[in-house]
Amino acid sequence: MINVLQQIKDKQPNWFSSEAMSFSNDIQYLGLQNDEKENYLIINTYGFTDMFDGVKKPHYRVKKVGEDYKIGELYENIFDTLKEAEEFIK
């Protein structure tokens, strides 16, 4: 079984730098593959939820990952739980 997250990191190491994580308020990354062998990056993030005096709140975002393990489009959906994000990519 391939480690999707490691493949993504190998292709785009700067995307996962501590500076990039800090700027985006990201907490953790998870690389997953669905039953159709499509790759996704799930991001656990605070995002910019604390802008304009908002309450800092963790949530999950999903990005499509290409066959070449390059990070692609960000889906607009915001998920409260990892399970919701995983259900989305099925």
C-alpha positions as CSV (number, residue, x, y, z in Angstrom):
1,M,0.0,0.0,0.0
2,I,1.4,3.4,-0.9
3,N,1.8,6.2,1.6
4,V,-0.2,8.9,-0.2
5,L,0.9,11.7,2.2
6,Q,4.6,10.9,1.7
7,Q,4.2,10.8,-2.1
8,I,2.5,14.3,-1.9
9,K,5.3,15.6,0.4
10,D,8.0,14.3,-1.9
11,K,6.5,16.2,-4.9
12,Q,5.8,19.5,-3.0
13,P,8.0,19.7,0.1
14,N,7.6,23.5,0.5
15,W,3.9,23.1,0.8
16,F,4.5,21.3,4.1
17,S,7.1,23.6,5.6
18,S,6.6,24.9,9.1
19,E,6.3,28.4,7.7
20,A,3.5,27.3,5.3
21,M,1.7,25.5,8.1
22,S,1.9,28.5,10.4
23,F,0.7,30.9,7.7
24,S,-2.4,28.7,6.9
25,N,-3.0,27.8,10.6
26,D,-2.9,24.1,9.6
27,I,-2.8,21.5,12.3
28,Q,-2.3,18.2,10.5
29,Y,-2.4,16.6,7.0
30,L,-3.7,13.3,6.0
31,G,-3.3,11.7,2.5
32,L,-6.0,9.3,1.5
33,Q,-7.1,7.3,-1.5
34,N,-10.7,6.4,-2.2
35,D,-11.9,3.1,-3.7
36,E,-11.4,4.5,-7.2
37,K,-7.7,5.1,-6.4
38,E,-8.2,8.9,-6.5
39,N,-5.8,10.7,-4.1
40,Y,-6.9,13.4,-1.7
41,L,-5.2,15.6,0.9
42,I,-7.3,16.2,4.0
43,I,-6.2,19.3,6.0
44,N,-7.1,19.7,9.6
45,T,-6.8,23.5,10.0
46,Y,-7.9,26.5,11.9
47,G,-7.7,28.3,8.6
48,F,-8.5,31.9,9.0
49,T,-11.4,31.3,11.4
50,D,-10.0,33.8,13.9
51,M,-9.9,36.7,11.5
52,F,-12.0,39.7,12.3
53,D,-12.3,38.7,16.0
54,G,-13.7,35.3,15.1
55,V,-13.3,32.3,17.4
56,K,-10.4,30.0,16.4
57,K,-12.1,26.7,15.4
58,P,-10.6,23.6,13.9
59,H,-12.2,22.1,10.8
60,Y,-11.3,19.9,7.8
61,R,-10.8,20.8,4.2
62,V,-10.2,18.6,1.2
63,K,-7.9,19.0,-1.8
64,K,-7.9,16.8,-4.8
65,V,-4.4,15.4,-5.6
66,G,-3.5,14.5,-9.2
67,E,-2.0,11.2,-10.4
68,D,1.4,12.8,-10.2
69,Y,0.7,13.6,-6.5
70,K,0.6,17.3,-7.2
71,I,-1.9,19.2,-5.0
72,G,-4.9,20.4,-7.0
73,E,-8.2,22.1,-6.4
74,L,-9.6,22.9,-2.9
75,Y,-13.2,21.9,-2.5
76,E,-15.3,24.6,-1.0
77,N,-16.8,22.3,1.6
78,I,-15.9,22.7,5.3
79,F,-16.2,19.7,7.5
80,D,-16.5,19.6,11.2
81,T,-15.1,16.1,11.6
82,L,-12.6,13.8,9.9
83,K,-15.4,11.3,9.3
84,E,-17.4,13.8,7.3
85,A,-14.3,14.6,5.1
86,E,-13.7,10.9,4.6
87,E,-17.3,10.3,3.6
88,F,-17.0,13.2,1.1
89,I,-14.1,11.5,-0.8
90,K,-15.8,8.1,-1.1
